[in-house]
Amino acid sequence: MKIMRRLVRSLLLQEPTGDLSGLVNPESLAELKTLSARIGAGGGATGNRA
């Protein structure tokens, strides 16, 4: 789980993800990148909160 937390943090902060060789399910990375891009664009995962 430590690798996934680091990966999610890196994606949200738009930092390099580093070594991903320890991921059990590397195909999950594509969906995380998509969600991260939406959040970064101001869309948010659940919409815009005030």
PDB file of N, CA, C and O in Angstrom:
ATOM      1  N   MET A   1       0.813  -1.203   0.000  1.00  0.00           N
ATOM      2  CA  MET A   1       0.000   0.000   0.000  1.00  0.00           C
ATOM      3  C   MET A   1       0.854   1.264   0.000  1.00  0.00           C
ATOM      4  O   MET A   1       0.416   2.303  -0.493  1.00  0.00           O
ATOM      5  N   LYS A   2       2.032   1.191   0.531  1.00  0.00           N
ATOM      6  CA  LYS A   2       2.884   2.370   0.618  1.00  0.00           C
ATOM      7  C   LYS A   2       3.176   2.935  -0.769  1.00  0.00           C
ATOM      8  O   LYS A   2       3.198   4.152  -0.959  1.00  0.00           O
ATOM      9  N   ILE A   3       3.400   2.048  -1.733  1.00  0.00           N
ATOM     10  CA  ILE A   3       3.691   2.491  -3.099  1.00  0.00           C
ATOM     11  C   ILE A   3       2.489   3.225  -3.676  1.00  0.00           C
ATOM     12  O   ILE A   3       2.656   4.264  -4.315  1.00  0.00           O
ATOM     13  N   MET A   4       1.280   2.707  -3.464  1.00  0.00           N
ATOM     14  CA  MET A   4       0.079   3.330  -4.020  1.00  0.00           C
ATOM     15  C   MET A   4      -0.160   4.700  -3.397  1.00  0.00           C
ATOM     16  O   MET A   4      -0.555   5.629  -4.102  1.00  0.00           O
ATOM     17  N   ARG A   5       0.067   4.847  -2.107  1.00  0.00           N
ATOM     18  CA  ARG A   5      -0.098   6.165  -1.475  1.00  0.00           C
ATOM     19  C   ARG A   5       0.871   7.171  -2.083  1.00  0.00           C
ATOM     20  O   ARG A   5       0.507   8.313  -2.361  1.00  0.00           O
ATOM     21  N   ARG A   6       2.105   6.732  -2.283  1.00  0.00           N
ATOM     22  CA  ARG A   6       3.118   7.611  -2.891  1.00  0.00           C
ATOM     23  C   ARG A   6       2.713   7.978  -4.314  1.00  0.00           C
ATOM     24  O   ARG A   6       2.872   9.124  -4.733  1.00  0.00           O
ATOM     25  N   LEU A   7       2.196   7.014  -5.046  1.00  0.00           N
ATOM     26  CA  LEU A   7       1.778   7.245  -6.421  1.00  0.00           C
ATOM     27  C   LEU A   7       0.631   8.256  -6.490  1.00  0.00           C
ATOM     28  O   LEU A   7       0.676   9.193  -7.286  1.00  0.00           O
ATOM     29  N   VAL A   8      -0.379   8.071  -5.672  1.00  0.00           N
ATOM     30  CA  VAL A   8      -1.530   8.984  -5.666  1.00  0.00           C
ATOM     31  C   VAL A   8      -1.081  10.391  -5.284  1.00  0.00           C
ATOM     32  O   VAL A   8      -1.498  11.370  -5.903  1.00  0.00           O
ATOM     33  N   ARG A   9      -0.242  10.487  -4.280  1.00  0.00           N
ATOM     34  CA  ARG A   9       0.271  11.798  -3.864  1.00  0.00           C
ATOM     35  C   ARG A   9       1.026  12.465  -5.011  1.00  0.00           C
ATOM     36  O   ARG A   9       0.819  13.646  -5.290  1.00  0.00           O
ATOM     37  N   SER A  10       1.891  11.716  -5.666  1.00  0.00           N
ATOM     38  CA  SER A  10       2.678  12.268  -6.769  1.00  0.00           C
ATOM     39  C   SER A  10       1.789  12.731  -7.918  1.00  0.00           C
ATOM     40  O   SER A  10       2.023  13.791  -8.499  1.00  0.00           O
ATOM     41  N   LEU A  11       0.775  11.943  -8.243  1.00  0.00           N
ATOM     42  CA  LEU A  11      -0.126  12.326  -9.330  1.00  0.00           C
ATOM     43  C   LEU A  11      -0.880  13.609  -8.995  1.00  0.00           C
ATOM     44  O   LEU A  11      -0.990  14.504  -9.832  1.00  0.00           O
ATOM     45  N   LEU A  12      -1.395  13.699  -7.777  1.00  0.00           N
ATOM     46  CA  LEU A  12      -2.168  14.880  -7.394  1.00  0.00           C
ATOM     47  C   LEU A  12      -1.315  16.135  -7.301  1.00  0.00           C
ATOM     48  O   LEU A  12      -1.789  17.237  -7.578  1.00  0.00           O
ATOM     49  N   LEU A  13      -0.058  15.967  -6.912  1.00  0.00           N
ATOM     50  CA  LEU A  13       0.841  17.114  -6.814  1.00  0.00           C
ATOM     51  C   LEU A  13       1.590  17.367  -8.115  1.00  0.00           C
ATOM     52  O   LEU A  13       2.423  18.270  -8.194  1.00  0.00           O
ATOM     53  N   GLN A  14       1.291  16.570  -9.128  1.00  0.00           N
ATOM     54  CA  GLN A  14       1.925  16.664 -10.450  1.00  0.00           C
ATOM     55  C   GLN A  14       3.442  16.562 -10.342  1.00  0.00           C
ATOM     56  O   GLN A  14       4.179  17.333 -10.956  1.00  0.00           O
ATOM     57  N   GLU A  15       3.888  15.596  -9.549  1.00  0.00           N
ATOM     58  CA  GLU A  15       5.306  15.307  -9.379  1.00  0.00           C
ATOM     59  C   GLU A  15       5.634  14.003 -10.099  1.00  0.00           C
ATOM     60  O   GLU A  15       4.726  13.226 -10.398  1.00  0.00           O
ATOM     61  N   PRO A  16       6.911  13.745 -10.384  1.00  0.00           N
ATOM     62  CA  PRO A  16       7.292  12.465 -10.992  1.00  0.00           C
ATOM     63  C   PRO A  16       6.883  11.302 -10.078  1.00  0.00           C
ATOM     64  O   PRO A  16       7.023  11.387  -8.858  1.00  0.00           O
ATOM     65  N   THR A  17       6.381  10.228 -10.671  1.00  0.00           N
ATOM     66  CA  THR A  17       5.897   9.098  -9.883  1.00  0.00           C
ATOM     67  C   THR A  17       7.016   8.194  -9.392  1.00  0.00           C
ATOM     68  O   THR A  17       6.830   7.455  -8.425  1.00  0.00           O
ATOM     69  N   GLY A  18       8.166   8.238 -10.036  1.00  0.00           N
ATOM     70  CA  GLY A  18       9.283   7.400  -9.600  1.00  0.00           C
ATOM     71  C   GLY A  18       9.102   5.950 -10.029  1.00  0.00           C
ATOM     72  O   GLY A  18       8.392   5.661 -10.992  1.00  0.00           O
ATOM     73  N   ASP A  19       9.751   5.044  -9.307  1.00  0.00           N
ATOM     74  CA  ASP A  19       9.753   3.619  -9.641  1.00  0.00           C
ATOM     75  C   ASP A  19       8.391   2.995  -9.354  1.00  0.00           C
ATOM     76  O   ASP A  19       7.893   3.072  -8.231  1.00  0.00           O
ATOM     77  N   LEU A  20       7.794   2.381 -10.364  1.00  0.00           N
ATOM     78  CA  LEU A  20       6.482   1.749 -10.219  1.00  0.00           C
ATOM     79  C   LEU A  20       6.563   0.235 -10.384  1.00  0.00           C
ATOM     80  O   LEU A  20       5.538  -0.424 -10.559  1.00  0.00           O
ATOM     81  N   SER A  21       7.768  -0.320 -10.332  1.00  0.00           N
ATOM     82  CA  SER A  21       7.944  -1.753 -10.571  1.00  0.00           C
ATOM     83  C   SER A  21       7.292  -2.613  -9.489  1.00  0.00           C
ATOM     84  O   SER A  21       7.055  -3.798  -9.722  1.00  0.00           O
ATOM     85  N   GLY A  22       6.999  -2.061  -8.326  1.00  0.00           N
ATOM     86  CA  GLY A  22       6.395  -2.832  -7.247  1.00  0.00           C
ATOM     87  C   GLY A  22       4.880  -2.888  -7.294  1.00  0.00           C
ATOM     88  O   GLY A  22       4.265  -3.539  -6.450  1.00  0.00           O
ATOM     89  N   LEU A  23       4.262  -2.221  -8.263  1.00  0.00           N
ATOM     90  CA  LEU A  23       2.802  -2.233  -8.345  1.00  0.00           C
ATOM     91  C   LEU A  23       2.289  -3.611  -8.736  1.00  0.00           C
ATOM     92  O   LEU A  23       2.795  -4.227  -9.674  1.00  0.00           O
ATOM     93  N   VAL A  24       1.288  -4.088  -8.019  1.00  0.00           N
ATOM     94  CA  VAL A  24       0.674  -5.373  -8.338  1.00  0.00           C
ATOM     95  C   VAL A  24      -0.265  -5.210  -9.528  1.00  0.00           C
ATOM     96  O   VAL A  24      -0.394  -6.120 -10.346  1.00  0.00           O
ATOM     97  N   ASN A  25      -0.922  -4.050  -9.630  1.00  0.00           N
ATOM     98  CA  ASN A  25      -1.915  -3.799 -10.667  1.00  0.00           C
ATOM     99  C   ASN A  25      -1.552  -2.511 -11.408  1.00  0.00           C
ATOM    100  O   ASN A  25      -2.208  -1.488 -11.211  1.00  0.00           O
ATOM    101  N   PRO A  26      -0.524  -2.541 -12.255  1.00  0.00           N
ATOM    102  CA  PRO A  26      -0.073  -1.310 -12.907  1.00  0.00           C
ATOM    103  C   PRO A  26      -1.098  -0.701 -13.868  1.00  0.00           C
ATOM    104  O   PRO A  26      -1.019   0.487 -14.179  1.00  0.00           O
ATOM    105  N   GLU A  27      -2.052  -1.498 -14.338  1.00  0.00           N
ATOM    106  CA  GLU A  27      -3.060  -0.935 -15.246  1.00  0.00           C
ATOM    107  C   GLU A  27      -3.995   0.043 -14.537  1.00  0.00           C
ATOM    108  O   GLU A  27      -4.688   0.814 -15.201  1.00  0.00           O
ATOM    109  N   SER A  28      -4.029   0.028 -13.213  1.00  0.00           N
ATOM    110  CA  SER A  28      -4.842   0.995 -12.472  1.00  0.00           C
ATOM    111  C   SER A  28      -4.288   2.411 -12.603  1.00  0.00           C
ATOM    112  O   SER A  28      -4.995   3.380 -12.328  1.00  0.00           O
ATOM    113  N   LEU A  29      -3.055   2.533 -13.013  1.00  0.00           N
ATOM    114  CA  LEU A  29      -2.404   3.836 -13.151  1.00  0.00           C
ATOM    115  C   LEU A  29      -3.123   4.732 -14.162  1.00  0.00           C
ATOM    116  O   LEU A  29      -3.209   5.942 -13.951  1.00  0.00           O
ATOM    117  N   ALA A  30      -3.633   4.170 -15.240  1.00  0.00           N
ATOM    118  CA  ALA A  30      -4.310   4.968 -16.273  1.00  0.00           C
ATOM    119  C   ALA A  30      -5.534   5.692 -15.704  1.00  0.00           C
ATOM    120  O   ALA A  30      -5.731   6.878 -15.969  1.00  0.00           O
ATOM    121  N   GLU A  31      -6.348   4.987 -14.931  1.00  0.00           N
ATOM    122  CA  GLU A  31      -7.535   5.604 -14.337  1.00  0.00           C
ATOM    123  C   GLU A  31      -7.149   6.673 -13.319  1.00  0.00           C
ATOM    124  O   GLU A  31      -7.786   7.724 -13.247  1.00  0.00           O
ATOM    125  N   LEU A  32      -6.122   6.411 -12.544  1.00  0.00           N
ATOM    126  CA  LEU A  32      -5.658   7.402 -11.571  1.00  0.00           C
ATOM    127  C   LEU A  32      -5.167   8.668 -12.258  1.00  0.00           C
ATOM    128  O   LEU A  32      -5.417   9.773 -11.776  1.00  0.00           O
ATOM    129  N   LYS A  33      -4.473   8.517 -13.378  1.00  0.00           N
ATOM    130  CA  LYS A  33      -3.995   9.685 -14.129  1.00  0.00           C
ATOM    131  C   LYS A  33      -5.169  10.498 -14.656  1.00  0.00           C
ATOM    132  O   LYS A  33      -5.135  11.728 -14.624  1.00  0.00           O
ATOM    133  N   THR A  34      -6.206   9.822 -15.141  1.00  0.00           N
ATOM    134  CA  THR A  34      -7.392  10.507 -15.650  1.00  0.00           C
ATOM    135  C   THR A  34      -8.072  11.305 -14.538  1.00  0.00           C
ATOM    136  O   THR A  34      -8.410  12.474 -14.724  1.00  0.00           O
ATOM    137  N   LEU A  35      -8.269  10.673 -13.393  1.00  0.00           N
ATOM    138  CA  LEU A  35      -8.907  11.364 -12.268  1.00  0.00           C
ATOM    139  C   LEU A  35      -8.056  12.522 -11.767  1.00  0.00           C
ATOM    140  O   LEU A  35      -8.578  13.585 -11.431  1.00  0.00           O
ATOM    141  N   SER A  36      -6.767  12.317 -11.720  1.00  0.00           N
ATOM    142  CA  SER A  36      -5.856  13.371 -11.279  1.00  0.00           C
ATOM    143  C   SER A  36      -5.922  14.579 -12.208  1.00  0.00           C
ATOM    144  O   SER A  36      -5.904  15.722 -11.752  1.00  0.00           O
ATOM    145  N   ALA A  37      -6.000  14.324 -13.503  1.00  0.00           N
ATOM    146  CA  ALA A  37      -6.091  15.417 -14.470  1.00  0.00           C
ATOM    147  C   ALA A  37      -7.399  16.191 -14.288  1.00  0.00           C
ATOM    148  O   ALA A  37      -7.411  17.418 -14.386  1.00  0.00           O
ATOM    149  N   ARG A  38      -8.499  15.479 -14.025  1.00  0.00           N
ATOM    150  CA  ARG A  38      -9.785  16.148 -13.795  1.00  0.00           C
ATOM    151  C   ARG A  38      -9.732  17.022 -12.549  1.00  0.00           C
ATOM    152  O   ARG A  38     -10.213  18.155 -12.553  1.00  0.00           O
ATOM    153  N   ILE A  39      -9.149  16.493 -11.494  1.00  0.00           N
ATOM    154  CA  ILE A  39      -9.046  17.253 -10.247  1.00  0.00           C
ATOM    155  C   ILE A  39      -8.147  18.463 -10.446  1.00  0.00           C
ATOM    156  O   ILE A  39      -8.451  19.555  -9.966  1.00  0.00           O
ATOM    157  N   GLY A  40      -7.046  18.270 -11.150  1.00  0.00           N
ATOM    158  CA  GLY A  40      -6.114  19.361 -11.411  1.00  0.00           C
ATOM    159  C   GLY A  40      -6.715  20.451 -12.274  1.00  0.00           C
ATOM    160  O   GLY A  40      -6.304  21.609 -12.201  1.00  0.00           O
ATOM    161  N   ALA A  41      -7.693  20.078 -13.098  1.00  0.00           N
ATOM    162  CA  ALA A  41      -8.352  21.044 -13.968  1.00  0.00           C
ATOM    163  C   ALA A  41      -9.492  21.758 -13.246  1.00  0.00           C
ATOM    164  O   ALA A  41     -10.192  22.573 -13.847  1.00  0.00           O
ATOM    165  N   GLY A  42      -9.681  21.458 -11.965  1.00  0.00           N
ATOM    166  CA  GLY A  42     -10.723  22.127 -11.191  1.00  0.00           C
ATOM    167  C   GLY A  42     -12.038  21.387 -11.170  1.00  0.00           C
ATOM    168  O   GLY A  42     -13.004  21.862 -10.573  1.00  0.00           O
ATOM    169  N   GLY A  43     -12.098  20.221 -11.814  1.00  0.00           N
ATOM    170  CA  GLY A  43     -13.341  19.458 -11.846  1.00  0.00           C
ATOM    171  C   GLY A  43     -13.640  18.773 -10.536  1.00  0.00           C
ATOM    172  O   GLY A  43     -14.800  18.650 -10.145  1.00  0.00           O
ATOM    173  N   GLY A  44     -12.607  18.326  -9.856  1.00  0.00           N
ATOM    174  CA  GLY A  44     -12.793  17.629  -8.594  1.00  0.00           C
ATOM    175  C   GLY A  44     -13.417  16.270  -8.799  1.00  0.00           C
ATOM    176  O   GLY A  44     -14.045  16.020  -9.827  1.00  0.00           O
ATOM    177  N   ALA A  45     -13.252  15.407  -7.846  1.00  0.00           N
ATOM    178  CA  ALA A  45     -13.802  14.063  -7.939  1.00  0.00           C
ATOM    179  C   ALA A  45     -15.304  14.076  -7.702  1.00  0.00           C
ATOM    180  O   ALA A  45     -16.021  13.245  -8.258  1.00  0.00           O
ATOM    181  N   THR A  46     -15.794  15.008  -6.883  1.00  0.00           N
ATOM    182  CA  THR A  46     -17.217  15.058  -6.563  1.00  0.00           C
ATOM    183  C   THR A  46     -17.821  16.405  -6.922  1.00  0.00           C
ATOM    184  O   THR A  46     -18.899  16.745  -6.435  1.00  0.00           O
ATOM    185  N   GLY A  47     -17.167  17.152  -7.740  1.00  0.00           N
ATOM    186  CA  GLY A  47     -17.677  18.461  -8.111  1.00  0.00           C
ATOM    187  C   GLY A  47     -16.951  19.575  -7.383  1.00  0.00           C
ATOM    188  O   GLY A  47     -15.966  19.338  -6.684  1.00  0.00           O
ATOM    189  N   ASN A  48     -17.435  20.766  -7.551  1.00  0.00           N
ATOM    190  CA  ASN A  48     -16.788  21.941  -6.974  1.00  0.00           C
ATOM    191  C   ASN A  48     -17.372  22.227  -5.602  1.00  0.00           C
ATOM    192  O   ASN A  48     -18.583  22.406  -5.470  1.00  0.00           O
ATOM    193  N   ARG A  49     -16.531  22.271  -4.580  1.00  0.00           N
ATOM    194  CA  ARG A  49     -16.995  22.571  -3.224  1.00  0.00           C
ATOM    195  C   ARG A  49     -16.598  23.988  -2.857  1.00  0.00           C
ATOM    196  O   ARG A  49     -15.501  24.439  -3.186  1.00  0.00           O
ATOM    197  N   ALA A  50     -17.481  24.678  -2.183  1.00  0.00           N
ATOM    198  CA  ALA A  50     -17.189  26.053  -1.761  1.00  0.00           C
ATOM    199  C   ALA A  50     -16.808  26.107  -0.308  1.00  0.00           C
ATOM    200  O   ALA A  50     -16.529  27.185   0.217  1.00  0.00           O
TER     201      ALA A  50
END
